[in-house]
Structure formats: C-alpha cells, structure tokens
C-alpha cells in the first residue's frame, strides 16, 4: 500500500550482489532499543505516542532491509534451496565424485600401452579401434 521499496538489484547485477546489500542491522536495532529505553527507564522519558512515532519508521527501515537481504539471497544461484535440499544435492555430488574416482582408479590398474608404444607398433598389432584412428 504505497510503500516504496528500493530495487534490490538492477538488471546488470542479476546473479551477483550489489555493493552494500548486506550491511549491519545493529545500528537500526540499537536506535529502536534506545527509543524504547527512553520511553521506559530513561530520566528523559518520552510519551508512548512520541515513542511510537519514532519507532515506526525505524521498524519499517529494519523490515525493508531484511526483505532486501532476503530477496538478494534468493536471487543468488541456489539461494532458493533449503538446507535439506542442499544436503541432498551435496550427497548426490559426493556420490558422483566417488563413482568417478573409482572409474579413474580402475584405469590406473589397467595395463594400457603408452602413446609411444602405439606409435611404434605396426598395423598388424593394432586393434580394430586403433586402426580407425
């Protein structure tokens, strides 16, 4: 309803983070807490109405900052994945890596001719596949 939000990322920064996307939220939280402290226990007490008038824009600013950070995180590749999905994906990738390492280690145990041996061998000693190359 009439809330204006700054664009999270321009078309040129899609897939990357815009500078300043993740700034500390502590200063905003500190300001909110200082206002609430001034309302309750501070010697210079302020009225609840003044407190509300001061806290509301800070709370809105905090909310917009958090929403911007959330949207930036979701726009990153894989940012939409839950931690469970990431764990499952990691398991699949580790399994695939193990499979490829086993395949490579099986080649290590084979007794294959070297390039020099293949080059020096005559056509009569080459296999059908080697003759086609």
Backbone as CSV, one residue per row, in Angstrom:
resi,resn,N_x,N_y,N_z,CA_x,CA_y,CA_z,C_x,C_y,C_z
1,UNK,0.797,-1.189,0.000,0.000,0.000,0.000,0.838,1.249,0.000
2,UNK,1.267,1.713,-1.041,2.008,2.958,-1.095,3.426,2.867,-0.568
3,UNK,3.854,1.670,-0.156,5.229,1.548,0.320,6.155,1.488,-0.871
4,UNK,7.159,2.309,-0.840,8.140,2.292,-1.912,9.350,1.520,-1.430
5,UNK,9.770,0.569,-2.222,10.954,-0.193,-1.885,11.995,0.048,-2.952
6,UNK,13.201,0.240,-2.494,14.302,0.434,-3.433,14.531,-0.864,-4.182
7,UNK,14.901,-0.797,-5.448,15.173,-2.027,-6.190,16.336,-2.766,-5.549
8,UNK,16.190,-4.073,-5.475,17.213,-4.903,-4.866,18.439,-4.993,-5.767
9,UNK,18.214,-5.323,-7.002,19.336,-5.472,-7.929,18.896,-4.977,-9.295
10,UNK,19.774,-4.300,-9.963,19.454,-3.854,-11.314,19.655,-5.017,-12.270
11,UNK,19.254,-4.823,-13.496,19.398,-5.880,-14.487,20.854,-6.281,-14.689
12,UNK,21.775,-5.358,-14.432,23.186,-5.675,-14.647,23.794,-6.436,-13.488
13,UNK,23.123,-6.449,-12.330,23.704,-7.147,-11.188,22.979,-8.444,-10.876
14,UNK,22.115,-8.916,-11.768,21.436,-10.177,-11.539,22.488,-11.271,-11.454
15,UNK,22.367,-12.119,-10.446,23.333,-13.189,-10.253,24.516,-12.760,-9.410
16,UNK,24.615,-11.498,-9.081,25.676,-11.048,-8.189,25.064,-10.093,-7.182
17,UNK,25.782,-9.860,-6.124,25.273,-8.979,-5.082,25.664,-7.544,-5.355
18,UNK,24.720,-6.670,-5.180,25.009,-5.244,-5.303,25.815,-4.816,-4.079
19,UNK,26.751,-3.900,-4.241,27.527,-3.445,-3.085,26.597,-2.872,-2.015
20,UNK,26.870,-3.212,-0.778,26.083,-2.699,0.335,24.797,-3.456,0.598
21,UNK,24.609,-4.608,-0.052,23.383,-5.372,0.149,23.265,-5.857,1.587
22,UNK,24.357,-6.337,2.127,24.341,-6.884,3.477,25.118,-5.977,4.416
23,UNK,24.445,-4.958,4.906,25.026,-4.064,5.893,24.533,-4.498,7.267
24,UNK,25.235,-4.084,8.296,24.859,-4.448,9.655,23.510,-3.842,10.028
25,UNK,22.690,-4.645,10.659,21.392,-4.183,11.135,21.478,-3.656,12.563
26,UNK,22.615,-3.859,13.195,22.761,-3.463,14.594,22.510,-1.981,14.845
27,UNK,22.976,-1.063,13.993,22.679,0.348,14.272,21.177,0.650,14.304
28,UNK,20.418,0.029,13.427,18.965,0.259,13.410,18.335,-0.316,14.676
29,UNK,18.733,-1.538,15.024,18.200,-2.171,16.236,18.583,-1.348,17.463
30,UNK,19.813,-0.848,17.491,20.267,-0.026,18.612,19.413,1.236,18.746
31,UNK,19.095,1.864,17.622,18.256,3.069,17.663,16.859,2.750,18.190
32,UNK,16.293,1.635,17.763,14.962,1.239,18.243,14.996,0.990,19.747
33,UNK,16.019,0.263,20.191,16.129,-0.021,21.624,16.357,1.246,22.435
34,UNK,17.112,2.189,21.891,17.343,3.457,22.595,16.037,4.230,22.750
35,UNK,15.204,4.213,21.730,13.907,4.900,21.806,13.026,4.242,22.866
36,UNK,12.990,2.908,22.855,12.178,2.192,23.843,12.711,2.408,25.255
37,UNK,14.023,2.462,25.381,14.644,2.727,26.681,14.253,4.114,27.167
38,UNK,14.250,5.081,26.261,13.876,6.451,26.626,12.414,6.522,27.070
39,UNK,11.596,5.642,26.566,10.180,5.637,26.943,9.989,5.035,28.328
40,UNK,10.803,4.059,28.689,10.533,3.309,29.917,11.384,3.716,31.108
41,UNK,12.696,3.715,30.985,13.539,3.899,32.171,14.459,5.103,32.112
42,UNK,14.521,5.751,31.022,15.418,6.896,30.894,14.897,8.076,31.719
43,UNK,15.816,8.892,32.290,15.374,10.088,33.024,14.603,11.058,32.123
44,UNK,14.948,11.123,30.837,14.230,11.993,29.894,13.132,11.177,29.216
45,UNK,12.146,10.766,29.980,11.086,9.917,29.442,10.334,10.618,28.320
46,UNK,9.985,9.802,27.331,9.160,10.314,26.236,7.813,9.609,26.305
47,UNK,6.822,10.201,25.738,5.473,9.621,25.792,5.384,8.424,24.852
48,UNK,4.430,7.530,25.116,4.233,6.402,24.203,3.941,6.851,22.773
49,UNK,3.252,7.954,22.615,2.955,8.455,21.264,4.232,8.892,20.557
50,UNK,5.103,9.607,21.289,6.388,10.023,20.698,7.229,8.793,20.371
51,UNK,7.224,7.838,21.299,7.984,6.607,21.088,7.490,5.884,19.846
52,UNK,6.182,5.785,19.716,5.594,5.116,18.558,5.958,5.837,17.265
53,UNK,5.899,7.159,17.302,6.243,7.947,16.112,7.701,7.773,15.712
54,UNK,8.570,7.552,16.691,9.995,7.393,16.396,10.349,5.955,16.030
55,UNK,9.673,4.982,16.668,9.988,3.569,16.416,9.443,3.110,15.063
56,UNK,8.269,3.565,14.682,7.628,3.084,13.449,8.512,3.227,12.217
57,UNK,9.129,4.396,11.958,9.976,4.478,10.760,11.222,3.594,10.849
58,UNK,11.757,3.458,12.075,12.941,2.599,12.245,12.566,1.133,12.020
59,UNK,11.400,0.734,12.531,10.939,-0.641,12.329,10.689,-0.909,10.849
60,UNK,10.137,0.072,10.153,9.905,-0.067,8.711,11.241,-0.182,7.977
61,UNK,12.204,0.637,8.381,13.539,0.586,7.772,14.184,-0.780,8.001
62,UNK,14.046,-1.310,9.224,14.589,-2.625,9.542,13.906,-3.699,8.702
63,UNK,12.595,-3.625,8.599,11.838,-4.595,7.813,12.253,-4.565,6.345
64,UNK,12.405,-3.372,5.786,12.803,-3.252,4.381,14.225,-3.772,4.164
65,UNK,15.108,-3.517,5.124,16.483,-4.017,5.000,16.495,-5.543,5.011
66,UNK,15.722,-6.135,5.924,15.652,-7.600,5.995,15.034,-8.187,4.731
67,UNK,13.995,-7.561,4.225,13.352,-8.043,2.995,14.313,-7.947,1.809
68,UNK,15.061,-6.851,1.742,16.044,-6.701,0.670,17.121,-7.767,0.734
69,UNK,17.585,-8.060,1.938,18.600,-9.105,2.106,18.034,-10.469,1.723
70,UNK,16.796,-10.720,2.114,16.147,-11.991,1.777,16.034,-12.147,0.264
71,UNK,15.563,-11.102,-0.411,15.404,-11.170,-1.864,16.756,-11.333,-2.561
72,UNK,17.784,-10.680,-2.055,19.120,-10.825,-2.642,19.629,-12.248,-2.473
73,UNK,19.397,-12.819,-1.299,19.832,-14.195,-1.054,19.090,-15.166,-1.964
74,UNK,17.799,-14.935,-2.153,17.015,-15.818,-3.016,17.396,-15.682,-4.483
75,UNK,17.919,-14.523,-4.882,18.285,-14.328,-6.285,19.643,-14.937,-6.620
76,UNK,20.408,-15.328,-5.609,21.688,-15.986,-5.868,21.436,-17.390,-6.402
77,UNK,22.328,-17.912,-7.226,22.153,-19.286,-7.704,22.096,-20.249,-6.518
78,UNK,21.014,-21.002,-6.420,20.838,-21.937,-5.314,20.295,-21.289,-4.057
79,UNK,20.058,-19.997,-4.095,19.553,-19.299,-2.922,18.152,-19.725,-2.530
80,UNK,17.436,-20.317,-3.452,16.079,-20.774,-3.174,16.050,-22.157,-2.527
81,UNK,17.199,-22.831,-2.434,17.242,-24.181,-1.882,17.241,-24.143,-0.364
82,UNK,16.518,-25.084,0.232,16.541,-25.216,1.687,17.825,-25.939,2.083
83,UNK,18.127,-25.934,3.371,19.338,-26.629,3.822,19.209,-28.129,3.586
84,UNK,17.985,-28.659,3.664,17.779,-30.080,3.362,18.083,-30.360,1.892
85,UNK,17.592,-29.492,1.008,17.845,-29.664,-0.428,19.338,-29.570,-0.726
86,UNK,20.012,-28.653,-0.071,21.458,-28.508,-0.269,22.173,-29.761,0.210
87,UNK,21.733,-30.315,1.340,22.322,-31.556,1.849,22.134,-32.709,0.879
88,UNK,20.920,-32.823,0.317,20.652,-33.885,-0.660,21.510,-33.702,-1.908
89,UNK,21.607,-32.469,-2.379,22.419,-32.175,-3.556,23.884,-32.495,-3.288
90,UNK,24.352,-32.162,-2.102,25.733,-32.458,-1.728,25.972,-33.962,-1.708
91,UNK,25.010,-34.734,-1.174,25.137,-36.194,-1.161,25.233,-36.748,-2.578
92,UNK,24.394,-36.245,-3.479,24.417,-36.699,-4.875,25.765,-36.369,-5.513
93,UNK,26.256,-35.152,-5.291,27.533,-34.748,-5.880,28.696,-35.557,-5.309
94,UNK,28.670,-35.827,-4.008,29.729,-36.645,-3.412,29.683,-38.066,-3.959
95,UNK,28.481,-38.608,-4.133,28.324,-39.947,-4.704,28.865,-39.986,-6.132
96,UNK,28.540,-38.965,-6.908,29.031,-38.884,-8.289,30.554,-38.759,-8.312
97,UNK,31.102,-37.970,-7.408,32.559,-37.825,-7.324,33.228,-39.139,-6.962
98,UNK,32.641,-39.879,-5.999,33.188,-41.188,-5.622,33.152,-42.147,-6.802
99,UNK,32.055,-42.129,-7.550,31.922,-43.000,-8.726,33.012,-42.679,-9.753
100,UNK,33.234,-41.405,-9.997,34.252,-41.011,-10.980,35.659,-41.358,-10.494
101,UNK,35.896,-41.212,-9.183,37.214,-41.601,-8.653,37.444,-43.103,-8.803
102,UNK,36.383,-43.918,-8.584,36.517,-45.369,-8.767,36.832,-45.700,-10.222
103,UNK,36.171,-45.021,-11.152,36.427,-45.255,-12.582,37.868,-44.897,-12.920
104,UNK,38.324,-43.754,-12.440,39.706,-43.343,-12.710,40.712,-44.301,-12.085
105,UNK,40.421,-44.792,-10.883,41.364,-45.723,-10.249,41.383,-47.060,-10.984
106,UNK,40.262,-47.451,-11.623,40.268,-48.692,-12.404,41.164,-48.547,-13.634
107,UNK,41.226,-47.357,-14.224,42.143,-47.127,-15.341,43.590,-47.213,-14.874
108,UNK,43.830,-46.811,-13.651,45.186,-46.829,-13.109,45.715,-48.259,-13.005
109,UNK,44.836,-49.211,-12.734,45.275,-50.597,-12.578,45.389,-51.340,-13.907
110,UNK,44.824,-50.787,-14.975,44.908,-51.434,-16.281,46.311,-51.301,-16.860
111,UNK,46.679,-52.289,-17.617,47.968,-52.248,-18.299,47.720,-51.804,-19.736
112,UNK,47.714,-50.502,-19.927,47.448,-49.941,-21.245,48.757,-49.506,-21.899
113,UNK,48.835,-49.633,-23.225,50.057,-49.208,-23.909,50.176,-47.684,-23.889
114,UNK,51.398,-47.225,-23.908,51.636,-45.786,-23.944,51.491,-45.283,-25.375
115,UNK,51.469,-43.994,-25.550,51.360,-43.389,-26.877,52.552,-43.803,-27.732
116,UNK,53.732,-43.821,-27.121,54.932,-44.206,-27.870,54.835,-45.651,-28.346
117,UNK,54.322,-46.534,-27.490,54.177,-47.938,-27.884,53.171,-48.080,-29.018
118,UNK,52.093,-47.314,-28.954,51.099,-47.367,-30.027,51.676,-46.844,-31.341
119,UNK,52.472,-45.792,-31.272,53.050,-45.195,-32.477,54.068,-46.125,-33.119
120,UNK,54.821,-46.850,-32.302,55.865,-47.708,-32.859,55.330,-49.064,-33.301
121,UNK,54.122,-49.423,-32.890,53.563,-50.724,-33.265,53.134,-50.696,-34.730
122,UNK,53.285,-51.780,-35.376,52.881,-51.892,-36.775,51.379,-52.073,-36.882
123,UNK,50.848,-51.925,-38.105,49.398,-52.050,-38.303,48.869,-53.429,-37.926
124,UNK,49.725,-54.470,-38.006,49.252,-55.814,-37.699,49.021,-56.024,-36.209
125,UNK,49.638,-55.207,-35.347,49.461,-55.383,-33.903,48.388,-54.463,-33.332
126,UNK,47.859,-53.586,-34.152,46.842,-52.661,-33.657,45.471,-53.331,-33.677
127,UNK,44.641,-52.947,-32.742,43.269,-53.463,-32.702,42.445,-52.724,-33.743
128,UNK,41.217,-53.171,-33.938,40.337,-52.542,-34.926,40.111,-51.070,-34.603
129,UNK,39.877,-50.751,-33.339,39.646,-49.367,-32.943,40.874,-48.506,-33.166
130,UNK,42.062,-49.052,-32.935,43.293,-48.280,-33.119,43.546,-48.010,-34.599
131,UNK,43.130,-48.926,-35.480,43.336,-48.726,-36.908,42.440,-47.609,-37.441
132,UNK,41.311,-47.423,-36.824,40.381,-46.403,-37.283,40.854,-44.997,-36.946
133,UNK,41.718,-44.848,-35.979,42.175,-43.511,-35.563,43.129,-42.905,-36.536
